[in-house]
Amino acid sequence: MRLIVGVDLGGTSIVVGTMAEDGSALWGEVSEPTPVALGPDAVIGRMVAMVGESLARTRQALGTDRLDIAGVGVGAPGPLDTDRGIVIVAPNLGWRDLPLRDRIADGTGLTATLDNDANCATLGEWWQGAARGGRVVIGLTIGTGIGGGIVLDGQIFHGASDVAAEFGHMTVDVTGRRCKCGNYGCLEAYASGPAIAARAVEDLEAGTPSAIPTYVDGDLTKVTAQTVYQAAHDGDPFALDVVRETARFLGAGIANLVNVLNPDVVVVTGGVTKAGDRLFGPLRIDVARRAFKPAVDACRIVPGTLPGTAGVVGAVAAFKVQHWGAV
Amino acid sequence: MRLIVGVDLGGTSIVVGTMAEDGSALWGEVSEPTPVALGPDAVIGRMVAMVGESLARTRQALGTDRLDIAGVGVGAPGPLDTDRGIVIVAPNLGWRDLPLRDRIADGTGLTATLDNDANCATLGEWWQGAARGGRVVIGLTIGTGIGGGIVLDGQIFHGASDVAAEFGHMTVDVTGRRCKCGNYGCLEAYASGPAIAARAVEDLEAGTPSAIPTYVDGDLTKVTAQTVYQAAHDGDPFALDVVRETARFLGAGIANLVNVLNPDVVVVTGGVTKAGDRLFGPLRIDVARRAFKPAVDACRIVPGTLPGTAGVVGAVAAFKVQHWGAV
């Protein structure tokens, strides 16, 4: 059985795993913090070492010293030049024009490919997760920012210059909240993790009654999206309102995507999925209310089923697409 | 030389023309009002008669009685089932579940295909017009409503259930103007022809000074988008404001599409293009301000260059794609 190593490089952590080519198993999953402050050489060194570690664990798991390894698929934040394997700009890493694919290939002695991390996560959910069987798949990864991916007939859609699926900066309110990108009313300014926390804190500071402050010993600077979900889970009416409002903005954004692309699956991944049905219930209702009915009827909106590994699984799938034309 | 007849069926008029298979010439262009009130049989009868008329004129133009006709491509409002050649619902025509493709084939004795009118217009601009050479092409047709099309590598992108590219009902302002679809803040509620007129009239009724009323003998019910463009052309400051505001909303909508699809061409067709650089200047600035820079850099935003015939040209191109796999 041939193996492919998947590497998911994020601004916070690096996750590596080794997969059977047919997707039937994942071994040697390792996760470590990204040593961003030490610079690109250190980060690449860590990635290479983790590939070695993952393969060592895979050898152990399979009880063999001989592995047939096709190569390494890497998912990284971008924008990228996927054809040339270059990270053009990665603000969270402080990188610019870094030939990451070839550096990983040199370091590991293995063939490597590079693709966008959010694209990989979407492709991973299509190959092995919640979006299986979809012909037109949209992925939204909601965390510190909002990333996205489009998978058409099992292939990542890259657009004209490799930067398609920037869903976080769709305008949902032309005169709305300022986004850190400088514009007003971007989806990310409402529905990213930090935006959810910021919207809650603004109202709490204005005196809205809520149990949220008791979760952070009264220190509102410690409120995160997780705090809001926890309070909502515990029945706090204000926290429930914040989650419902989040669903409203996310619903407007997803309704736009449904109207534009007529997907059969929208898969939502990242921390926000922890809000569960409190989020997905109103979200589905709002999309149904806003989007074109025949497009709504064709589409299921689901949480991802590969938390933590969608990026690794998708990097492996992207390797297969780049090398063999299909997953 | 083989010929293909193109038919563009709209709620107001039917346009038919006969093209050389390679797109090098268009003969026998005929246009007539759509006899909507007489019902589908009358409309189909008119379409069939117009195909005959177009072919008669083509025979005359070419000075021959023998034409080699491959078939008829029809563009019609939808949603459609393109595979089965059926108009599922066409509100402007009052049609439901009409097997238009086969009715046209029966009436003309020619092979026929059916595709969405706005898809056809986009494909036409890609084949012979302003979007030539584009790999990822977005078309917006702005008239009574806002229709759209997506053309990827010379193929219409249909989505999962044949209703992709419903750009008119993208939300650009979650708490904004009510749209006739029942929702709030749809692009169409700001930037369609009737919406442009309605926005102007609201302010005029509230007493905003402007020369617009002099164009309609003081009867504000007669104000159309064309009136606004004409007054803007003549230098009326309020009319110029309305055009600039239109550019702002259209810019937010197009920026969303640029962020989602990373197109190399956005082609805008329909009456709104008559506002010319007064619209396209601020529109391009607004898209550049709102959308992701690498995506903006890859994209040109242009008015269509086939006014009146994009739909016919595109229906011919769609026939070629459906029959031979490519244009």
Interface residues (C-beta under 8 A of the other chain):
Chain A: P79 I88 G134 R135 V136 G148 I150 H158 G159 A160 S161 D162 V163 A164 A165 E166 F167 H169 M170 T171 V172 D173 V174 T175 G176 N183 G185 R248 F249 A252 A255 N256 L257 N259 V260 L261 N262 P263 D264 R289 R290 A291 F292 P294 A295 D297 A298 C299
Chain B: P79 I88 G134 R135 V136 G148 I150 H158 G159 A160 S161 D162 V163 A164 A165 E166 F167 H169 M170 T171 V172 D173 V174 T175 G176 N183 G185 R248 F249 A252 A255 N256 L257 N259 V260 L261 N262 P263 D264 R289 R290 A291 F292 P294 A295 D297 A298 C299
